[in-house]
Amino acid sequence: MNNTITEASIYEAQGLKNEALKIYKNILKNDPSNQNAIDGVRRLSGFKSKHKDLNTQMLDFFINMKNEEEINEFKRWLIKI
């Protein structure tokens, strides 16, 4: 089965970054000049390398904040760092 940019984009949109990255890399094996795949690899790989110390627990908390109390809790955490 040939992987497609569309398939990778769907995985990426669903938050399945590792799966999307594998597909982009697989596409580049067959088509090294595919700009969409190049951009996808840069986008997904760059985030990991630039943010090695990323607090994934707080990132999840930030993404899923639902009310003013949680927003204020996040603000307090930001002030501490």
Biopython code that builds the backbone (N, CA, C, O; Angstrom):
import numpy as np
from Bio.PDB.StructureBuilder import StructureBuilder

atoms = [
    (1, "MET", "N", (0.840, -1.187, 0.000)),
    (1, "MET", "CA", (0.000, 0.000, 0.000)),
    (1, "MET", "C", (0.883, 1.248, 0.000)),
    (1, "MET", "O", (1.805, 1.366, 0.808)),
    (2, "ASN", "N", (0.601, 2.149, -0.887)),
    (2, "ASN", "CA", (1.347, 3.401, -0.952)),
    (2, "ASN", "C", (0.749, 4.411, 0.010)),
    (2, "ASN", "O", (-0.464, 4.620, 0.038)),
    (3, "ASN", "N", (1.609, 5.031, 0.792)),
    (3, "ASN", "CA", (1.167, 6.083, 1.683)),
    (3, "ASN", "C", (0.980, 7.365, 0.896)),
    (3, "ASN", "O", (1.638, 7.584, -0.121)),
    (4, "THR", "N", (0.074, 8.213, 1.375)),
    (4, "THR", "CA", (-0.195, 9.470, 0.698)),
    (4, "THR", "C", (-0.077, 10.642, 1.670)),
    (4, "THR", "O", (-0.137, 10.473, 2.888)),
    (5, "ILE", "N", (0.092, 11.824, 1.102)),
    (5, "ILE", "CA", (0.128, 13.044, 1.895)),
    (5, "ILE", "C", (-1.198, 13.211, 2.624)),
    (5, "ILE", "O", (-1.225, 13.633, 3.780)),
    (6, "THR", "N", (-2.276, 12.889, 1.966)),
    (6, "THR", "CA", (-3.598, 13.004, 2.592)),
    (6, "THR", "C", (-3.685, 12.132, 3.836)),
    (6, "THR", "O", (-4.174, 12.573, 4.876)),
    (7, "GLU", "N", (-3.218, 10.909, 3.730)),
    (7, "GLU", "CA", (-3.228, 9.994, 4.872)),
    (7, "GLU", "C", (-2.392, 10.567, 6.021)),
    (7, "GLU", "O", (-2.826, 10.556, 7.173)),
    (8, "ALA", "N", (-1.208, 11.061, 5.708)),
    (8, "ALA", "CA", (-0.345, 11.649, 6.732)),
    (8, "ALA", "C", (-1.010, 12.870, 7.359)),
    (8, "ALA", "O", (-0.944, 13.059, 8.573)),
    (9, "SER", "N", (-1.643, 13.689, 6.543)),
    (9, "SER", "CA", (-2.320, 14.887, 7.045)),
    (9, "SER", "C", (-3.462, 14.534, 7.994)),
    (9, "SER", "O", (-3.682, 15.212, 8.997)),
    (10, "ILE", "N", (-4.173, 13.477, 7.669)),
    (10, "ILE", "CA", (-5.269, 13.036, 8.538)),
    (10, "ILE", "C", (-4.719, 12.579, 9.878)),
    (10, "ILE", "O", (-5.245, 12.953, 10.926)),
    (11, "TYR", "N", (-3.665, 11.773, 9.854)),
    (11, "TYR", "CA", (-3.042, 11.340, 11.108)),
    (11, "TYR", "C", (-2.561, 12.549, 11.911)),
    (11, "TYR", "O", (-2.758, 12.624, 13.123)),
    (12, "GLU", "N", (-1.936, 13.478, 11.223)),
    (12, "GLU", "CA", (-1.407, 14.659, 11.906)),
    (12, "GLU", "C", (-2.538, 15.470, 12.541)),
    (12, "GLU", "O", (-2.419, 15.926, 13.679)),
    (13, "ALA", "N", (-3.627, 15.647, 11.807)),
    (13, "ALA", "CA", (-4.771, 16.402, 12.326)),
    (13, "ALA", "C", (-5.406, 15.718, 13.530)),
    (13, "ALA", "O", (-5.970, 16.380, 14.401)),
    (14, "GLN", "N", (-5.313, 14.413, 13.576)),
    (14, "GLN", "CA", (-5.867, 13.650, 14.693)),
    (14, "GLN", "C", (-4.912, 13.598, 15.881)),
    (14, "GLN", "O", (-5.229, 13.006, 16.912)),
    (15, "GLY", "N", (-3.746, 14.216, 15.735)),
    (15, "GLY", "CA", (-2.777, 14.227, 16.820)),
    (15, "GLY", "C", (-1.866, 13.018, 16.831)),
    (15, "GLY", "O", (-1.108, 12.828, 17.783)),
    (16, "LEU", "N", (-1.920, 12.204, 15.804)),
    (16, "LEU", "CA", (-1.085, 10.999, 15.710)),
    (16, "LEU", "C", (0.201, 11.364, 14.971)),
    (16, "LEU", "O", (0.442, 10.928, 13.845)),
    (17, "LYS", "N", (1.009, 12.171, 15.636)),
    (17, "LYS", "CA", (2.194, 12.761, 15.009)),
    (17, "LYS", "C", (3.223, 11.718, 14.589)),
    (17, "LYS", "O", (3.800, 11.829, 13.507)),
    (18, "ASN", "N", (3.463, 10.710, 15.420)),
    (18, "ASN", "CA", (4.465, 9.691, 15.063)),
    (18, "ASN", "C", (4.059, 8.920, 13.818)),
    (18, "ASN", "O", (4.894, 8.639, 12.959)),
    (19, "GLU", "N", (2.774, 8.577, 13.717)),
    (19, "GLU", "CA", (2.289, 7.850, 12.548)),
    (19, "GLU", "C", (2.421, 8.717, 11.299)),
    (19, "GLU", "O", (2.841, 8.240, 10.244)),
    (20, "ALA", "N", (2.060, 9.997, 11.425)),
    (20, "ALA", "CA", (2.172, 10.918, 10.297)),
    (20, "ALA", "C", (3.624, 11.064, 9.862)),
    (20, "ALA", "O", (3.925, 11.069, 8.668)),
    (21, "LEU", "N", (4.516, 11.183, 10.831)),
    (21, "LEU", "CA", (5.936, 11.335, 10.523)),
    (21, "LEU", "C", (6.469, 10.115, 9.773)),
    (21, "LEU", "O", (7.247, 10.262, 8.830)),
    (22, "LYS", "N", (6.064, 8.930, 10.178)),
    (22, "LYS", "CA", (6.489, 7.707, 9.485)),
    (22, "LYS", "C", (6.029, 7.719, 8.031)),
    (22, "LYS", "O", (6.773, 7.328, 7.132)),
    (23, "ILE", "N", (4.802, 8.170, 7.811)),
    (23, "ILE", "CA", (4.270, 8.208, 6.445)),
    (23, "ILE", "C", (5.033, 9.230, 5.608)),
    (23, "ILE", "O", (5.412, 8.944, 4.473)),
    (24, "TYR", "N", (5.259, 10.430, 6.169)),
    (24, "TYR", "CA", (6.024, 11.440, 5.425)),
    (24, "TYR", "C", (7.404, 10.900, 5.046)),
    (24, "TYR", "O", (7.859, 11.085, 3.917)),
    (25, "LYS", "N", (8.060, 10.238, 5.988)),
    (25, "LYS", "CA", (9.395, 9.696, 5.707)),
    (25, "LYS", "C", (9.326, 8.599, 4.654)),
    (25, "LYS", "O", (10.210, 8.500, 3.803)),
    (26, "ASN", "N", (8.297, 7.786, 4.704)),
    (26, "ASN", "CA", (8.126, 6.721, 3.713)),
    (26, "ASN", "C", (7.912, 7.322, 2.318)),
    (26, "ASN", "O", (8.451, 6.821, 1.331)),
    (27, "ILE", "N", (7.131, 8.384, 2.249)),
    (27, "ILE", "CA", (6.906, 9.059, 0.968)),
    (27, "ILE", "C", (8.231, 9.588, 0.422)),
    (27, "ILE", "O", (8.492, 9.505, -0.778)),
    (28, "LEU", "N", (9.062, 10.131, 1.306)),
    (28, "LEU", "CA", (10.349, 10.683, 0.862)),
    (28, "LEU", "C", (11.315, 9.609, 0.374)),
    (28, "LEU", "O", (12.198, 9.897, -0.434)),
    (29, "LYS", "N", (11.162, 8.386, 0.849)),
    (29, "LYS", "CA", (12.010, 7.301, 0.340)),
    (29, "LYS", "C", (11.753, 7.084, -1.145)),
    (29, "LYS", "O", (12.674, 6.814, -1.916)),
    (30, "ASN", "N", (10.482, 7.206, -1.537)),
    (30, "ASN", "CA", (10.096, 6.983, -2.928)),
    (30, "ASN", "C", (10.160, 8.249, -3.776)),
    (30, "ASN", "O", (10.341, 8.189, -4.992)),
    (31, "ASP", "N", (10.009, 9.390, -3.119)),
    (31, "ASP", "CA", (9.983, 10.665, -3.842)),
    (31, "ASP", "C", (10.684, 11.725, -2.992)),
    (31, "ASP", "O", (10.022, 12.512, -2.316)),
    (32, "PRO", "N", (12.025, 11.751, -3.020)),
    (32, "PRO", "CA", (12.802, 12.649, -2.155)),
    (32, "PRO", "C", (12.538, 14.142, -2.370)),
    (32, "PRO", "O", (12.912, 14.961, -1.530)),
    (33, "SER", "N", (11.911, 14.496, -3.466)),
    (33, "SER", "CA", (11.660, 15.912, -3.729)),
    (33, "SER", "C", (10.225, 16.339, -3.397)),
    (33, "SER", "O", (9.829, 17.464, -3.701)),
    (34, "ASN", "N", (9.456, 15.458, -2.782)),
    (34, "ASN", "CA", (8.063, 15.774, -2.449)),
    (34, "ASN", "C", (8.047, 16.858, -1.370)),
    (34, "ASN", "O", (8.339, 16.592, -0.204)),
    (35, "GLN", "N", (7.704, 18.072, -1.771)),
    (35, "GLN", "CA", (7.776, 19.221, -0.863)),
    (35, "GLN", "C", (6.800, 19.099, 0.307)),
    (35, "GLN", "O", (7.116, 19.527, 1.417)),
    (36, "ASN", "N", (5.623, 18.523, 0.074)),
    (36, "ASN", "CA", (4.662, 18.344, 1.168)),
    (36, "ASN", "C", (5.215, 17.406, 2.236)),
    (36, "ASN", "O", (5.047, 17.652, 3.430)),
    (37, "ALA", "N", (5.866, 16.344, 1.811)),
    (37, "ALA", "CA", (6.463, 15.400, 2.759)),
    (37, "ALA", "C", (7.647, 16.036, 3.483)),
    (37, "ALA", "O", (7.829, 15.836, 4.684)),
    (38, "ILE", "N", (8.451, 16.803, 2.746)),
    (38, "ILE", "CA", (9.581, 17.505, 3.356)),
    (38, "ILE", "C", (9.077, 18.454, 4.442)),
    (38, "ILE", "O", (9.613, 18.491, 5.550)),
    (39, "ASP", "N", (8.040, 19.219, 4.106)),
    (39, "ASP", "CA", (7.466, 20.154, 5.075)),
    (39, "ASP", "C", (6.906, 19.417, 6.290)),
    (39, "ASP", "O", (7.066, 19.867, 7.425)),
    (40, "GLY", "N", (6.254, 18.288, 6.047)),
    (40, "GLY", "CA", (5.696, 17.502, 7.147)),
    (40, "GLY", "C", (6.767, 16.990, 8.090)),
    (40, "GLY", "O", (6.612, 17.063, 9.309)),
    (41, "VAL", "N", (7.856, 16.471, 7.532)),
    (41, "VAL", "CA", (8.961, 15.979, 8.362)),
    (41, "VAL", "C", (9.577, 17.128, 9.143)),
    (41, "VAL", "O", (9.859, 16.988, 10.333)),
    (42, "ARG", "N", (9.786, 18.248, 8.495)),
    (42, "ARG", "CA", (10.362, 19.411, 9.194)),
    (42, "ARG", "C", (9.443, 19.878, 10.318)),
    (42, "ARG", "O", (9.893, 20.168, 11.427)),
    (43, "ARG", "N", (8.166, 19.946, 10.018)),
    (43, "ARG", "CA", (7.196, 20.417, 11.001)),
    (43, "ARG", "C", (7.161, 19.495, 12.216)),
    (43, "ARG", "O", (7.203, 19.962, 13.354)),
    (44, "LEU", "N", (7.084, 18.204, 11.979)),
    (44, "LEU", "CA", (6.947, 17.256, 13.084)),
    (44, "LEU", "C", (8.267, 16.974, 13.781)),
    (44, "LEU", "O", (8.287, 16.799, 14.999)),
    (45, "SER", "N", (9.353, 16.925, 13.053)),
    (45, "SER", "CA", (10.657, 16.676, 13.659)),
    (45, "SER", "C", (11.166, 17.915, 14.369)),
    (45, "SER", "O", (11.760, 17.817, 15.442)),
    (46, "GLY", "N", (10.942, 19.071, 13.786)),
    (46, "GLY", "CA", (11.405, 20.318, 14.363)),
    (46, "GLY", "C", (10.814, 20.582, 15.718)),
    (46, "GLY", "O", (11.504, 21.079, 16.609)),
    (47, "PHE", "N", (9.551, 20.260, 15.897)),
    (47, "PHE", "CA", (8.895, 20.485, 17.181)),
    (47, "PHE", "C", (9.579, 19.685, 18.271)),
    (47, "PHE", "O", (9.814, 20.193, 19.368)),
    (48, "LYS", "N", (9.897, 18.450, 17.978)),
    (48, "LYS", "CA", (10.541, 17.592, 18.977)),
    (48, "LYS", "C", (11.941, 18.095, 19.321)),
    (48, "LYS", "O", (12.314, 18.131, 20.494)),
    (49, "SER", "N", (12.707, 18.478, 18.322)),
    (49, "SER", "CA", (14.087, 18.868, 18.590)),
    (49, "SER", "C", (14.186, 20.245, 19.245)),
    (49, "SER", "O", (15.094, 20.475, 20.044)),
    (50, "LYS", "N", (13.297, 21.142, 18.935)),
    (50, "LYS", "CA", (13.341, 22.476, 19.513)),
    (50, "LYS", "C", (12.801, 22.512, 20.937)),
    (50, "LYS", "O", (13.128, 23.421, 21.700)),
    (51, "HIS", "N", (11.990, 21.545, 21.296)),
    (51, "HIS", "CA", (11.310, 21.576, 22.587)),
    (51, "HIS", "C", (11.569, 20.294, 23.376)),
    (51, "HIS", "O", (10.636, 19.643, 23.846)),
    (52, "LYS", "N", (12.834, 19.945, 23.514)),
    (52, "LYS", "CA", (13.174, 18.704, 24.215)),
    (52, "LYS", "C", (12.729, 18.726, 25.668)),
    (52, "LYS", "O", (12.424, 17.678, 26.237)),
    (53, "ASP", "N", (12.690, 19.914, 26.278)),
    (53, "ASP", "CA", (12.326, 20.020, 27.676)),
    (53, "ASP", "C", (10.839, 20.335, 27.868)),
    (53, "ASP", "O", (10.424, 20.727, 28.959)),
    (54, "LEU", "N", (10.054, 20.167, 26.835)),
    (54, "LEU", "CA", (8.636, 20.469, 26.882)),
    (54, "LEU", "C", (7.937, 19.662, 27.971)),
    (54, "LEU", "O", (8.117, 18.449, 28.075)),
    (55, "ASN", "N", (7.159, 20.337, 28.759)),
    (55, "ASN", "CA", (6.370, 19.689, 29.801)),
    (55, "ASN", "C", (5.075, 19.191, 29.158)),
    (55, "ASN", "O", (4.109, 19.943, 29.029)),
    (56, "THR", "N", (5.065, 17.938, 28.762)),
    (56, "THR", "CA", (3.919, 17.404, 28.025)),
    (56, "THR", "C", (2.661, 17.348, 28.889)),
    (56, "THR", "O", (1.551, 17.454, 28.368)),
    (57, "GLN", "N", (2.819, 17.185, 30.185)),
    (57, "GLN", "CA", (1.650, 17.163, 31.069)),
    (57, "GLN", "C", (0.948, 18.531, 31.038)),
    (57, "GLN", "O", (-0.277, 18.600, 30.941)),
    (58, "MET", "N", (1.721, 19.602, 31.119)),
    (58, "MET", "CA", (1.117, 20.927, 31.086)),
    (58, "MET", "C", (0.620, 21.272, 29.678)),
    (58, "MET", "O", (-0.357, 22.006, 29.532)),
    (59, "LEU", "N", (1.273, 20.755, 28.661)),
    (59, "LEU", "CA", (0.783, 20.967, 27.300)),
    (59, "LEU", "C", (-0.598, 20.347, 27.145)),
    (59, "LEU", "O", (-1.508, 20.979, 26.607)),
    (60, "ASP", "N", (-0.760, 19.112, 27.616)),
    (60, "ASP", "CA", (-2.075, 18.455, 27.572)),
    (60, "ASP", "C", (-3.099, 19.237, 28.369)),
    (60, "ASP", "O", (-4.235, 19.417, 27.929)),
    (61, "PHE", "N", (-2.695, 19.702, 29.547)),
    (61, "PHE", "CA", (-3.591, 20.492, 30.393)),
    (61, "PHE", "C", (-4.026, 21.749, 29.640)),
    (61, "PHE", "O", (-5.211, 22.084, 29.625)),
    (62, "PHE", "N", (-3.069, 22.450, 29.011)),
    (62, "PHE", "CA", (-3.364, 23.669, 28.265)),
    (62, "PHE", "C", (-4.339, 23.391, 27.123)),
    (62, "PHE", "O", (-5.303, 24.132, 26.933)),
    (63, "ILE", "N", (-4.094, 22.348, 26.381)),
    (63, "ILE", "CA", (-4.933, 22.015, 25.225)),
    (63, "ILE", "C", (-6.362, 21.690, 25.656)),
    (63, "ILE", "O", (-7.314, 21.979, 24.932)),
    (64, "ASN", "N", (-6.507, 21.090, 26.839)),
    (64, "ASN", "CA", (-7.819, 20.616, 27.279)),
    (64, "ASN", "C", (-8.491, 21.498, 28.322)),
    (64, "ASN", "O", (-9.471, 21.074, 28.936)),
    (65, "MET", "N", (-7.993, 22.711, 28.540)),
    (65, "MET", "CA", (-8.612, 23.600, 29.528)),
    (65, "MET", "C", (-10.064, 23.853, 29.152)),
    (65, "MET", "O", (-10.391, 24.087, 27.989)),
    (66, "LYS", "N", (-10.931, 23.801, 30.163)),
    (66, "LYS", "CA", (-12.362, 23.919, 29.886)),
    (66, "LYS", "C", (-13.041, 25.078, 30.605)),
    (66, "LYS", "O", (-14.144, 25.475, 30.230)),
    (67, "ASN", "N", (-12.400, 25.621, 31.627)),
    (67, "ASN", "CA", (-13.089, 26.672, 32.365)),
    (67, "ASN", "C", (-12.096, 27.692, 32.911)),
    (67, "ASN", "O", (-10.881, 27.513, 32.825)),
    (68, "GLU", "N", (-12.639, 28.752, 33.468)),
    (68, "GLU", "CA", (-11.830, 29.854, 33.981)),
    (68, "GLU", "C", (-10.890, 29.400, 35.093)),
    (68, "GLU", "O", (-9.762, 29.885, 35.187)),
    (69, "GLU", "N", (-11.339, 28.485, 35.925)),
    (69, "GLU", "CA", (-10.499, 27.980, 37.015)),
    (69, "GLU", "C", (-9.241, 27.294, 36.471)),
    (69, "GLU", "O", (-8.145, 27.503, 36.992)),
    (70, "GLU", "N", (-9.397, 26.483, 35.437)),
    (70, "GLU", "CA", (-8.254, 25.814, 34.837)),
    (70, "GLU", "C", (-7.333, 26.814, 34.136)),
    (70, "GLU", "O", (-6.113, 26.652, 34.155)),
    (71, "ILE", "N", (-7.906, 27.837, 33.523)),
    (71, "ILE", "CA", (-7.089, 28.871, 32.889)),
    (71, "ILE", "C", (-6.256, 29.586, 33.943)),
    (71, "ILE", "O", (-5.068, 29.835, 33.735)),
    (72, "ASN", "N", (-6.874, 29.916, 35.074)),
    (72, "ASN", "CA", (-6.135, 30.578, 36.156)),
    (72, "ASN", "C", (-5.054, 29.680, 36.732)),
    (72, "ASN", "O", (-3.977, 30.161, 37.086)),
    (73, "GLU", "N", (-5.322, 28.381, 36.833)),
    (73, "GLU", "CA", (-4.305, 27.440, 37.305)),
    (73, "GLU", "C", (-3.114, 27.422, 36.344)),
    (73, "GLU", "O", (-1.960, 27.398, 36.771)),
    (74, "PHE", "N", (-3.409, 27.435, 35.058)),
    (74, "PHE", "CA", (-2.337, 27.450, 34.068)),
    (74, "PHE", "C", (-1.535, 28.747, 34.161)),
    (74, "PHE", "O", (-0.308, 28.722, 34.070)),
    (75, "LYS", "N", (-2.208, 29.864, 34.340)),
    (75, "LYS", "CA", (-1.516, 31.153, 34.487)),
    (75, "LYS", "C", (-0.576, 31.121, 35.695)),
    (75, "LYS", "O", (0.553, 31.604, 35.618)),
    (76, "ARG", "N", (-1.043, 30.553, 36.808)),
    (76, "ARG", "CA", (-0.198, 30.457, 37.999)),
    (76, "ARG", "C", (1.035, 29.603, 37.716)),
    (76, "ARG", "O", (2.132, 29.919, 38.175)),
    (77, "TRP", "N", (0.856, 28.535, 36.968)),
    (77, "TRP", "CA", (1.996, 27.675, 36.613)),
    (77, "TRP", "C", (2.994, 28.454, 35.751)),
    (77, "TRP", "O", (4.205, 28.347, 35.948)),
    (78, "LEU", "N", (2.482, 29.238, 34.795)),
    (78, "LEU", "CA", (3.359, 30.023, 33.931)),
    (78, "LEU", "C", (4.163, 31.051, 34.728)),
    (78, "LEU", "O", (5.343, 31.269, 34.451)),
    (79, "ILE", "N", (3.539, 31.666, 35.694)),
    (79, "ILE", "CA", (4.240, 32.653, 36.519)),
    (79, "ILE", "C", (5.397, 32.006, 37.270)),
    (79, "ILE", "O", (6.439, 32.633, 37.466)),
    (80, "LYS", "N", (5.222, 30.767, 37.687)),
    (80, "LYS", "CA", (6.269, 30.063, 38.434)),
    (80, "LYS", "C", (7.499, 29.759, 37.585)),
    (80, "LYS", "O", (8.613, 29.700, 38.104)),
    (81, "ILE", "N", (7.298, 29.566, 36.279)),
    (81, "ILE", "CA", (8.441, 29.237, 35.442)),
    (81, "ILE", "C", (9.030, 30.491, 34.955)),
    (81, "ILE", "O", (10.018, 30.464, 34.222)),
]
sb = StructureBuilder()
sb.init_structure("model")
sb.init_model(0)
sb.init_chain("A")
sb.init_seg("    ")
for serial, (resi, resn, name, xyz) in enumerate(atoms, 1):
    if name == "N":
        sb.init_residue(resn, " ", resi, " ")
    sb.init_atom(name, np.array(xyz, "f"), 0.0, 1.0, " ", f" {name:<3s}", serial, name[0])
structure = sb.get_structure()
